[in-house]
Every structure is written in structure tokens, then in C-alpha cells.
């Protein structure tokens, strides 16, 4: 293999003189320092007369080139002048057969357009059987193109996943930084498969942008590692950001010839940052058993090794132009995915444990609630029994008590005038009143035959009360209207009858009146009861306090149970007790 420098970017044929022997792979930066332009490579070999098809493999050329065999062009990149086609990572394979391949001497001529700063030159060239060359080409394409594309695709998918995860859980800032560094690495790694420096006008600008992305990635990688360990180091983060900013400014200020050295320095800074972050994370994982980095440490070790290898390739300590960092990037992404899966499983276990504890607490609460409800039910039953007893006592007081008071008053005033039939009638009245109490308390509100005409129940009460009042010298006058078809539940009827009975008993016992007017009238959806007498009266305010008698307290209690409005108005010579009872539409 021989090589010679061209005289200009637009050379179409190599110089006749100046050829020097070279070995492949070749980088002309050491032979012709600071040379940017065209270098011609020439390979000659003798083909046997018994010709067969042969395979020709060119592993790479850097940056762009044109290939011809025996003076016949077989390959040419799109742009052989700046902006150069970036063909440095593209293997090429040809199947050679007659008449292109001829017996005897064959010459392969390769024109390479390149920039010394980016390891310009020619890679290995292999000639052999088609099957062997095809297999070797497939391996080269996997390493140089397919794995690179796979790594970038995985980076894009994972960065989108963790960006979405961070958007849903903003407090998990480590996910946001991981998404940011994944995007930066995706843009940086695109350098491995890009075939043009677009949108830039030259490869120098492209490399400045590429190194800028590496510096920014280093900052994001530092912050991610800290956040993943749930730590903050503001000074270190600020210094890293300032160094990256200084590098970015320096890269874009440096002119074309000076950019090579500046790019080399800042590329080393970015690569060493990645190695230091990986190494520090591994040390932290080894020193702290509870560190979340323990799950990422093996993957970071792989990243550190590949970063070290690529730095040695970049500085040409290792004679190669194959970079593994981009290919190994998805190893770290795989580690993050496995770590996230482990966290998800742990979260599921915590949720299951929480559910079990919650079920136990719910069962305990249900048992406690059941006991409380049972106790409350017992208290309600006791309260109901007490209420029934109070109601029964009130009914006995207002009913039988009133009848007894009236009968005793009659006996005291005219004991000698009462005959046996009259005494029997008094006893029957007491019996009828007792039956009324039994009927009201023995039937439920929901019984089909519970409702009775209120007028039918009022008639015997009106007769008995009138007799008692007349016997005691009190003129009783009744006004009844609109209740012929009024049907009420027994308990309501009893409450109303007892209200009237208690009000009239109070007139008999306390008023010393000569006349009492009683009105029972239905007005629309209300029933009005009124008792007015001309007795001595009482003080309404005092009657409403604690000093009120049993009779007035009973009137108020019955009004509350009926949901009625009670009115008390009293002065000497005129006492008025009125009750406004709302009626249900069914009444």
C-alpha cells in the first residue's frame, strides 16, 4: 500500500511522484502534521489467471472518499470538499468479477478527503472469497452502524420514558436529570452515524457542537448521580456548570486552526468527568450498603471501561477508530430499567403489606363498630322503653289523672247527691279512658287498620269532660267543624285528645273560672285546637320556666311530638291555649 498527498481539494488524479509506503490502518496526522486536504492511497496485487469472483472490503475511510478499481470508479461520497461527507464509520463491500477484475495486475485507488484533527486516513482493506468478505462486512456493519443505531434508539425510548415518569412525579428529580442526560447523550452519539455536518457549514463547527454536548452531558451526569443517591452538593454542581460553560464559550470562540487543540482538551475533560462520576458512584455503592447506586454500579463499571477505551482511541494511544461508548450506553439504560423494575416490585410489596395491614385495621374497626352499634342499639332500646314509660305516665296523668281529679271534685262537692248509676258511669269513663290508652299504645303506625276517624274518638271525651265541668259549675261550650272525615293514626289522636283533656283539667283544677270555650276546627292542611276560659290566669313566662307545673310541661311535650305550634296567652279573666297541628296530605 502506497500513499501520496494531493495538491488541492479538487484533484481528480494523483500526483506521479511522492508516493510513500504505508501500512493500514493509516492516519496521516503523524506523517503529514497539520495537513487538511486529499491523500491518495494505491493498492496493487496480482490476480491469478484462473479467475473467480472476489470480495473486497474497505473497513472505513475518514472523512470522505472515492474508490476506483483499474481506473473504473466503484464508489464516491456525496461531498469531497467541505462540508465533507462524514463516511468515517461506514464499511464498504464490493463483489468483484470480470471484466472489472482482470487477471494479472490490478490497482485499487482510494481518494480520501479529510482533516488531520479527526484522524484522517484509510482503514484496513481486505480481499478474499465473497463468503468470507461478506461475513466480515456484516460484522463490521453491526459494530460500526447497527449497534450504534440500536444504542441511540434505546436512548431515545428510555429518555422519553423517564421524562414522562418525571412529569408524573416531579419530586423524583433524578428521573428528570436522567432524561436530560439521555437526550444529551442521544445528540452526542448521533455523531457516530451522521453522514453530514448539517446544519453546520463545516466539520469544525460540527465537532464544536459535539464537544459542547459532551460537556453538558457531564454536568447532567453529575447531578443525576447525586440526586439518585438523594444528595445535593451545590458547590460541586456550580463548579461543574461553570467549567462546562467556560468550555462551551472557549470552543465557539476558538478559530478553525486553534479549534483542534481546544476540542481535544475539552473532550478529555468531558470523558474524564464521565469516568470520575462512574468511579465515584461505584465507590459510594461499595461503602454504603443501603445506597441506591448498588444496583447501578456494575453497569457504571462497564460505562467507565468503555469511556476509558474511547479516550485512548481519541488520543491515538490505541490505534483504532472504533468507539464503544455509544454502543455501551444502553447498558447503563438497562441498569436504570432494572433498578426501576426492582423499585416497582418493592413498591408492590409495600402496597401488599399496606393492604394487609389496612384489612386487619378495617376488620378491627368493623368489630369495634359492631360492638359500638350493639351498645348503641341497647341504649336506644332502653331509651325507647323509658320514652314509652314517660308517654304512658303522661297519658295516665292527662287522661286517668284528669278523670280522677274531676270525679274527686264532684264527690267532694256533692257526695250525698251521687247515685249508684252516676258512680258507675264515672268508673266506666275511667275504663274507657284506659282502653283509649291501650288502643293507642298497642297498635303500630304502619298497621292497615290503625287510622280512625278523629271525630269518633272526640265524642266520648267531649261528653265526659262536659259532665265533669258542669258538675263543678263550669259552663263548657264546644265548637267542632271539619273533622267528620279526618282520620289520624291512634298515637296522634291520643296526643290531641290528651292535649284537650290536660288543658281542660288545668281549667278545672286551677282557673276558678265560670266558663270555658273549646274549639276543634280543620282549616286546610292544619287542625286548630283552642281552649279559652275566664279564670284567674297565670304568668306565661313563669309557666315556661322550671317552675312550670306538670300540666303545662305535658302540653309542650305533646306539641313537640306532634310538630305543632303551641300558643299560650293569659291574663286575669282571659286565658287562651291554642294548638296549630299540621296535617299530612293523606289525612
LINSUL-V623941 format. One record per run of one state. SS is the DSSP state (H for helix, E for strand, C for the rest). FROM is the first residue (numbers start at 1). TO is the last residue. If there is no record, write none. Layout:
BEGIN
SS_FROM_TO / SS_FROM_TO
END
This chain:
BEGIN
C_1_1 / E_2_5 / C_6_19 / E_20_21 / C_22_25 / E_26_27 / C_28_35 / E_36_47 / C_48_53 / E_54_58 / C_59_60 / E_61_62 / C_63_63 / E_64_69 / C_70_71 / E_72_76 / C_77_91 / E_92_96 / C_97_103 / E_104_115 / H_116_118 / C_119_120 / E_121_122 / C_123_124 / E_125_128 / C_129_129 / H_130_168 / C_169_172 / H_173_192 / C_193_202 / H_203_228 / C_229_233 / H_234_253 / C_254_255 / H_256_287 / C_288_291 / H_292_295 / C_296_296 / H_297_314 / C_315_324 / H_325_413 / C_414_419 / H_420_442 / C_443_451 / E_452_453 / H_454_471 / C_472_474 / E_475_481 / C_482_486 / E_487_488 / C_489_489 / H_490_511 / C_512_514 / E_515_523 / C_524_525 / E_526_533 / C_534_539 / H_540_544 / C_545_549 / H_550_562 / C_563_564 / E_565_571 / C_572_573 / E_574_582 / C_583_587
END
